[in-house]
Amino acid sequence: MVPIPGDGRVAAVYGSAKGLDPSTRTVYGRSDLGLPDPPDDPAVREGAAPSTVADLDGDGFPDFVTTVRDKRVENHGAEPYRTAPYLTWGGPGGPTAGARASAVRLPQSVSKLGLESVVRGDFDGDGHHDLAAFARTELSTDESSLVVLYGPFTRSGVPARTETGPALPEGDLVVDAIDPSDKPHATSLLLHETDDGEQSGNILYSARRGTGLPANGRRLRAGNAHAFGDFDGDGLRDVAVGDDGSRNDEPGSETETPQVAGSLAVYPGSGGAPVKHRLPEVPEGEGTDYGPGGFVAADPDGDGRDGILVATYEGATLIDGDKRTSVQRNVQRAPADSRRARPAGAADFDGDGKDELLFNWAADGLFGTYGENPTHWWITDSTTSRDQASFAATGLAPRVS
């Protein structure tokens, strides 16, 4: 799923025996996804695009999940619209033309203002995809409740069951990936606390099959970069947390403690002590307050043990045990200080048992700072300099049948 910058469209780029094929794609806009019309309010800039895909009805086809503003509400001067996830049901040919998306049936306790920051997982490990999100609050506070909607969902948007947890600090939800095989595992969830550039705290909620997410989490070290994977090859899911290089630029706040700066820690799924790794050194004169980017779990050699692909100021470095491999994609026509593509993900697109790496880039200066709104994509052939595919998202055609 590739976002199209500027208009809320999203492109589905399909796989083949040779990996992703950018010539075979479909581009979906708001009407294609059957989403409700945006509010008739000039103060609202509505560019809703799907935040994730999940097979929520268990039919074997991915469904689009999009959070939209759908009802005006009284909210004491804060965001005056309810935000709620809508489901566009997939099938053998993708979403059915002309079909309306289904609003997710929310628990009564959160139905007035809705949910935000919706993510996909399988939190009880039963093989059915679930959704988790923060409940929006009436007033600006520093806490919110986590709501989990367990699948399978009916075609009218009703989850099998729901849970609303205790209040949590503000932050972002980071979720382990769902296993694409027929051997599901419970996906843990990480709450990354809000930061202003400084490396902030993390709380891990370790999921267990049959029980879902626990009420209380384990506090981990500070770090703004994260990745879930099996980094020691023992068959259990681990999580890596580390320094993404960003810094608070307020006077006197530019540094991090020695326990955090320039390092990452892998927390084993067995519950053992974290294993610390030093990150690649920042080239002289290259460091910024925003850092080079985050982490991606990847197994490009297919040995069953994930490495950690770490964004650097020169591209990325794959840390796989004691082995380190540099991977770069650069845009030669760009200014020298903005040529670097960022690592964006990894997956086995051609089914050979080895992950390909995804990199992206945009000419917009904000991309170099925040990594937002990429326009160009590369799918590498393992960690080599060869590409399986490369394409510009801005050149993707409108929807084709």
N, C-alpha and C positions, 0 to 999 in steps of 0.2 A: 504494500500500500504506500503510494508516494503522494504527498501533498503537492498541490499546484499552487504556488505562491500568488496571493493577491485576491482570489475570488472564492475561496472556500471549496473548490473542487478537489477531488482526490482521484488518483489513477491506480487501477489494479494492473500490475505488470505480471504476466503469466509465466510460469516455468516451462521447461522442456527438458528433454534428455541431456541437453547441453547447458542447462541452467536457465536463468532468467532471460527472456527474449523481449526486449523493449519494443519490437515491431508488433508484438501481440499484446494488446492492452485495451482496457476500457476505461474511459474517464467518466466519473459520476459527479453531477452537480446536485444542488438541493432538491430540485424537482425529481431527478432520477431516483433519489433515495426516499422520496415520498414524505419529506419532512414538512411540518407546518410552516406557513408563511411567517417571516420575521415580524416583530412588532413594528407598527406604523409609528415610529418614534425617531425623529432625526438625531436624537442624542445617543441612539444605540447603533453601533457599528456591528452589524451581524454578518459574520462570515463563517458560519458553522460548518465544520468539516468533521468527518468521523475521527474519534480519538483512538479507537481500537476496533478490531474484529474479533468475534468469538462465535463458536457454534453453540448458541444458547438454547436451541430446541432439540439438539442431539440428532439432527438429520444428516450429519456429515458434511454440511456446507457452511462456510463462514457467513456470519451476519454482521452488518455494520452497526456500531454503537456510536451515537452522536448526541452530545449534550447541547440542548437548545433552550432559549428563552421562550416559554409558551404561555404564561399567564401573568398579568399584572397583579402585584400584591402590595399591600401596605407594609413597609419595612423600615419605618422610622428614619427615613433619609438615606438608607443604604440602597443597594441594588434593588430596584422596584419590580423585578420580574423573577418569577420562579424559574429555576434552571433544572431541567430534568433530562435523563437519558431516554432517547428514542431508538427503537430497534428496527432496522431495515432487513427483512428476512432474505437470506440467500437461497440459492437453488442451483441446479445443474447449469443454468445459463446466467447466474447472478441474480440480482434483485428483479422481481417481476415488474415489467413496465406498467406504470399507472397505479401500482399498489401503494397504499398509505402506510407509513411507518407506525409502529405501535408504541405508545407511551408506556414506559415501565410502571407497573403498579407499585407505588412506594408505601412503606409503612406509614400509618396515620400520624405518627409522631414527627415525621419529617416531610409530610406531603405538602404543607403550605409553601415552604420556600424551596424545597427540593434538594438536590445533591450537586456536588461539584467534584472535580478531580477523579473521574470514574476510570478505574483500571480493571483489567481482566485477570482472572486466576482460576485455580481449582483448589480452593482452600481446605476442602475436606478430602481431597484425593479420590473422589468417587468416579472420576472420568467425565463428569458434567462440568461445563464451564460456568464460572460464577463471576459476579461483579462486586467490586468494593468501591466505596466513595466516602467522602466527608459529607455529613449533614450540614447544610447552611444554617447559620444562627441568626436570630433576630437582630442582635446588636453586635458591634465590633468587639470581639473578645480574643483572648489568646488561646482558646481551646475550642475543639469541635469533636463531635462523636463520629466514630467509624461505623458505617452501615454496610453489611454484607448481604448481598442478594444471591441466594444459592440456586443453581440450575438443577434440572432443566426448566426453562421458561415455556409457558404456553404462547401460542401465536397472538394472544391478546395482551402479552407483556406481563403476565403474572409469574413471579418466581416460585419455586417449590417451597421455599421458606426464607425468612429473613432474620437477621440478628442485628441489634443495635448495641454497640459496645459502650464502654465508659468514655468520658471526655478525654481527649488527647491534645497534646500541644499542637500549635499550628505547624504545618510543614507540607512535604510532598510525599506521596505514596510511591514506593518502588517495589515491584512485584517480581518474583521468580518466574521464569518462562514456563509455559505449559509444554510438556513433552509431546512431540508430534507423533510418537509411536503409540502402540496399543497397550503400553504399560504406564498408566498415569501415576503421577506422584503429587503429593500435597504441596502446593506452592506457598512458600513463606512470604511474609510481607515486611518491608522495612519502612519505618517512618523517619524521614530525614527532616530534622527541625529547621525552621526558617533561619536564614542567614542574611547578612548584608555584605557578603564577600568573604567574611571569615569562615573558616572551616567549622561547621556546626555539628551538633550531636545527632546520634542515630539510635533508634530503638528497634530491635528485631523481634518480630512475632513469628515464632517458628511453628508452622502448620504441621499437623499430624493427621495421617489418614484416619478417617472416621470421626474425628473430633473437631476439625476446623481450627480457627485461630484462637490462641489463648487470650484471656482477659488481660494478662500482664506480660510485658515484653522484657527482653534482656537489653540493657543499655550497652552499646558498643562505643568504640573510640570516635572522636570527631573526624569528619572527612566529608567532602562534598561529592566525591566520586564513588560509585557503587557498581557491583556486578555480582549476580548469582551464577554459580556453576559448580562443577565437580573438579576442583583444582588440584586434588591429591589423588584422584583416580580410585577412590575406595567405594564408589557407587552411591555415596551420600551427597546431598546438595550443601555446598558451602556458600559463604558470602564474603566478598572482598570489599573493604572500605578504605578509602585513602584520600590523600591530598590532591585536589584537582588543580592546584596552583593559584587559585583566586585568593585575593587578600582584601580586607577592609582598608579603604584608603583614608580613613580618618586619622588625624595626627596621633601618633603613638600606638596605632593598632595595625601596623603593617606586617608584623611578624607572627609566627605561630610557634607553639612550644616544640622543643626537640622531639617529643614523642609523636608529633603530628607532621611537622614539616618534611616534605620530600620523601614520604614513605606511604606504604599501604600495609594493611594487615588482613590476612585471610583467616576467617573464623570457621573452623571445621564443622561439618554437619554432625560429627560425633559428640560435639560439645567440648572438645579439648581446648587447650590454650591457643590463642591466635598466633599465626606465623607471620613475622614481619619481613617485608622486602623494601629495599631502597629503590626509589624511582630514578629514571634517567635524569642526569644533571641538566639544568637549564643553560642553554648556550649563553655566553657572555653578551649582555646587552639586549637579549630577546625577551626577558620576563616582562609581564604586564600585571596589572591588578586583577585581570579577568581570568588568567590561566589559560592553558592550551585546550582543556576539555576533560572528558570523563573516561570511564572504563567500559570495555565490552568483553564478555566471555566468548571464547572461540576455541574450536578444536580443528585447526586446519590440517593436521597430520592424521586425524582419524584414529588416534590411539586410545580414545575413551577418556582422556584426561584433558580438561579445559586449560587453556592459557588465559592470561589477562592482557587484552589489547589496551594499552595505555596511550592516550593522546599526548603528544609532545609538540613542541614548537617547530619540529621538523617533519611531522606526520604522525607516526605512531610506533610504539615498540611492543612486540609480543613477548611477555614474560611467561615462560613455560618451564616451571621448575628453575633450574640453574641456567637455562638457555634463554638468550635474548636475541630477537630478530627485528631489525628495523624494516618498516613498511611505509612507503610514501606514495602519495599521488599529488602532483602539483599542476597548476595551470600556468603555463609559461607566459601567456599574454597578459597576465595580471601583474599589478605592481609587486615588487619584490617582497614587501612585507605582508602580502595577502594572497599568496599563491597556494598556501598549504590547505589541502583537503582534510577534513576531520573524519575519524572513524565513527561510523553511525550504527553498526550492527554486524551480525554474522549469522549465517545459516547454511545448511546443506541444500542448495537449490537444484543440484543435478542428481541427488540421490546416490552419490558415490561413497558416502560415509565420512566425507571430509568437508569441513565448513569453508565457505567462501566468505571474504570480508567485504563489508560495505563501507565506502567512503563517500562523503558529499562535500559540496562547496557552493558558495554564492559570491557574486561580486559585491553585493551590498556590504558596506562597512560594518553593519550590525552583525553579520554572520561571523566575521572574524572575532568579534567580541563575545557574542552569545551563542553562536552556532544555530541561529534561527533562520527559517525560510530558505533552505537550500534549493538550488536550481540545477545543479549538475551532480551526477551519481556515477560511481564506479563499483563494479562487482569484480573482485580480484580472483585470480587463479591461485588459491592458497596464499602464501606470503611472497610469491614471486612478483616480478615486475609486469607479468602478463595479466590482461583483463579478460574475464569471460564476457563482459558487456560493459558499455558505458553509454550514457545518454543524458540529454538535457531535459529536465522536467518541463521547462517552459515550451518545449517543442512538441509535447505530447498532444495529439489531435483530440478533438471532442469525441464524445462517446461514439463507438462503432458497434455494430451488431454482429 
